[in-house]
């Protein structure tokens, strides 16, 4: 009888160990899900890029949200990079600036080749153990190309020159596509109207817009024609 009792005790211990491991795995899965939700919440913003008739406009709102609180209303989420490239980001600010620095390094390695620089950044972003943890999405554009770059290794070029990211991105993109065929509206006017619609629809987007643009007469690497710091652009006419 004693050996049987010892076997039963061992079996009970094994069952308890299995139950503990299963509970630990469920807890890890739940925490992973919460991290995924929080990282998606970090993309609570709107960035829109519109290309029309040789003009490129990248526009973003200025709101930063933490949970149910608006932390700051006038953050600059677009910037001008070297080589006549403008870009905007949705996600963690520090992560986005790290990625912008990496993109500038790729542009130095491949001057005037935004396509190759974007692909090389996406490859490094996906494969590098450090970059893989960065939570942001980027939109970059030059006089000829527009790309959305993600941490999943995606480099997406829109077929119609319009692309939006962030929580209000779908609203801004849909509005811009509806307006892009109107001959009287240039890229800047389309972007402003679309961003106003996104700001009126998305609670994570405000009307403090920051704009960077590339015009017909801009030289590669130039920035004199940039419409920059137009924080009241969204408050003009809706």
N, C-alpha and C positions, 0 to 999 in steps of 0.2 A: 504493500500500500504506500510506503514512503516514496519509492521512485515515481509512482503515479502522481502523488501530490507535488513533487518537485517539477514534473513535466507540466502539470496544470499551472503552477506558478510562473514557469517560464513562458508558457503560452499566453497567460494574462499580461505579462510584461511586454511581450511582443505586440499584442493587440493595443495596449496602451501607447506604445511607441508609435505604431502606425497611425493611431488616432491623433496623436500630437503632431506628427509630420503632416497629416492632411489638414489640420487646423492651421498650421504655420503656412502651408502653401496657399490656403484660402485667404489668409491675412495678407500675404505678399501680393496676391492677385488684386485684392481690394485696394491696397496702397498704390499699386501700379496704375489701376484705373483712376484713382484720385489724382495721381501725378499727371496722367494724360489729360484729364479735365482741366487741371490748373494750367497746363501748358497751352491748351487751346484757348483758355480764357485770356492768356497773355497776348493773343492776337486780336484783342478787342480794340479795333481801330479801323480806319479806312484809308487805303492808298490806291490812287487811280492813275493810270497812264493812258493818254490819248495821243494818237498819231494821225495827223490829217494834213494833206497838201504840203508835206515837207516840214511841218512844225510838230514838235514833240513837247508835251506838257506832262509833268509828273506832279501830282497834287496830293497832299495828305492833311488830315485834320490834326489838331494839337492835343487831344484829350488823352490822359493817362488814367486808367481805372484800376483800382485794387478792390476786388470784391464789389461791394455796393457803394464805394466811395470814389469820388472824382479827386484824384491826387493832384493833378496839374492840368491846366487847360490849354497850354501854349507850347508844348514840346515840339521840337523840329524833327520830323521823321523823314525828311527828304534832304539830300545833299548832292553837291556837284563833285564828281570824282575827276581824276586826271584823264586826259585823252578825249575830252568832249563827251564824257559819260555822266548821266544823272541817274540817281537811284532813290528808292524809298524802301522802308521796311515795316513789317508788322511783327511784333514779338518783343522779346526782352531787349532793352536798349543796349546793354553792355555786349550781349551776344551779337546784335546787329552791327555794332561798330567794329567788333572783331572780324566779322565777315567782310565788311567794307574794306578793312585794312588788307585782308587776304586777297580780295578782288583787285585792289590797287597793285598788290605785288604781282598778280597774274597779268595785269595790264602792262606792267613794266617788262615782264618777260615776253609778252606778245603785244607790242604797241600797235594800236589801231585795229586790233582783232578782238572785238568784244565777244564774238561767238566762241572763239577758242578759249578766251579767258573765263567765260561763264561755264563752259564744259569742264575745264580744269578745276575751277572752284567747286563745282558740284561733285566731281570725283573725289577731291580731297575732303569735302564736307561729309561724304558718305563713308569714306574709308578710314579717315583719321580718328583715333580714339578720343581725342580732345574735342575736335570740331563736331563729332557726332552728337555730343551732349548739348550743343547750342540750339536754342529754341527761337527761331526767327524764320521769316520768309521774306525774300527780296524781290523787288522789281527794278531792273536796270535797263537803260536805253541809251543809244547813241543816234546819230543822224540816219542810220540805216536799219537798225534792229532793236527789238524790244524783247526782253526775256523775263520770265518768272523763274527764280531759282529756289529750290527747296532742299531741306536736309535729306530727303529721300533719294537724292540723285537726279531729280527732275529738272530739266531745262526746257521751259515751255515758251514758244513764240506764238503769240496770238495771230490768227489769220486775218483779222480786220484792224489790227493796230490798237485795240482797246483791251486793257486787262486791269482787273482790280483785285486786291488782296485784303485780308482782314475780315472782321465780322460784318462790316458794311460793304465789302467788296462786291458781292453779287448784286446789290441794289445799284451801286454806282456803275457797274459794268453794264447792267441791263439798260439803265437810263442813257448812258453814253452811246450805246449801240443804237438806241432809238433815235438819237439826235444826230448821229454822225453823217447821215445822208442829207441833212439840211444844208444847202449851199451857203446860206447867209451866216452860218455859225462856223467860226474857226475852232481850232483845237482848244484854245483857252476858254472860250465861251462854253463849249460843250463840257469841258471838265468842271467848270464852275457850276453849271446847272445840274450836272449829274451828282456832284458832291453835295450840293444843297439837298437834293432828294435823299441821298444816303444819310445825311446828318438829320433830316427830319424823320427818318425811318428807324435808324439804328441808335439805341440808347447809349452805345459806347463811342459815338462819333459826334463831335461838336462842329461849330461853324468857324473856328479859327483855322483857316487854311494857310498852309505854306506851299509855295509853288516854285518849282524849278523848270526851266524850259530850254529847248534848243530850237532856234529859229532858222529861217532859210539862209540868212546872211552870217550865221555863226561859223567861225573857223573852228577846225578841230582843235580842242584844248582850250578854246576861248570861253569866256563866261560873261562878257559884257552885256549880252542881251538877255541874261537870265532874269526872269520875273521872280524875285526872291523876297521872302518875308512879307508877302501880301496877306497879312493875317486878317484883313477885313474883307477879303475878296468874297467870302461866303456870305457876307451880310449886305451885299449890294441889292441885287434884284433876284428874287426867287421865282 
